[in-house]
């Protein structure tokens, strides 16, 4: 059965129709990557999914290259006591 698509105001056989755009296709994520050794197992891998599965299997978490921020607050640590402790340490060391 012939399937038709609409191109330039007319119906055209899908097998002979030109694509709607000539721009490169975006959003295709390949499972391939340059071969590299896994830092835990030292196995040579070229598959992203196998690499991630191996990482998870060893209880680790894969992180990207985004800046990691530690948002935890330290309990019982205020700047006034820290400044006093630093001044006392300098004085004790003869500075």
N, C-alpha and C positions, 0 to 999 in steps of 0.2 A: 504494500500500500504506500503510495507516495504521500509524503508529508510536505506541506507548503508553509513558508514563512513570509512575513510581510517585509519587503525591502523597497525603499524609495517609491512608495506609493503603489506597489503592485505585488502580487503573490508570486513567489519564486520557489522552485524545488529546493528543499532544505539541503540536499547534497551538493548543489551547485551554487548556493547563496554565499555571498561574501559576508564576512563578520560585520557586526554592527559598528565596530570601532577597530582602530588599528593600534591603539595604545597597548602597552604591555599590561598583562593581567596582574593585578595586585592581590595580596592576601593569600597566596598559595604558600603554605608552610611545608617544607619538605622534611622527611625524617632523616635524611642524609646530612652528615657533617664531616668535616675533615677528620680523619682517624686520629684519635688521641688516647692516651693511657688514662684509665680511671684512677683517680688519686688514692682510692682505698684498696682496690683489688689488683691494680697494675695491669688489668686486661686491656688490650688494644680494641677500641670500639669506634664504629663509624655510624651508629644509629642513636639518634637522640632519645628515643623511647627506651631502648635497652639501657642507655647510660643513666637515665632518670630512674628506671626501675631498680637498677643495681644500687643507686644512691639511697633510695627509700628502703631497700631490703636490709641495708646496714644501719638503719635508724638515723640517717642524716637528712638534712634539708638542703635543697638546691636554692641558692639565692642568685639574683641577677646582679647587675653592676650599678644598681641604684644606691644612693647613699643611705646607709643604715643609721638610724638615729635611735639612741637609747633614751626613751622617754620616761624611764623609771626615776622616781624621786628618792633620794637618800633620806632615811629617817634619822632624826637627831643630829643633823649636821648643818649648823648655821654658820654664816660667814663671820660673825663677831667672835665666836669661840675659835674658829680656824685662824683668824688674824692674830688673836692673843697667843695661840699655841705656836705659831710661826715666830712671833716676836720673842717668846720665851726661849724657843730652841736656838734662835740666833744669839740671844744674850748668853745662854749656857755654853755655847760653842766659842764665845769670846769675839763675836762679830761686831 
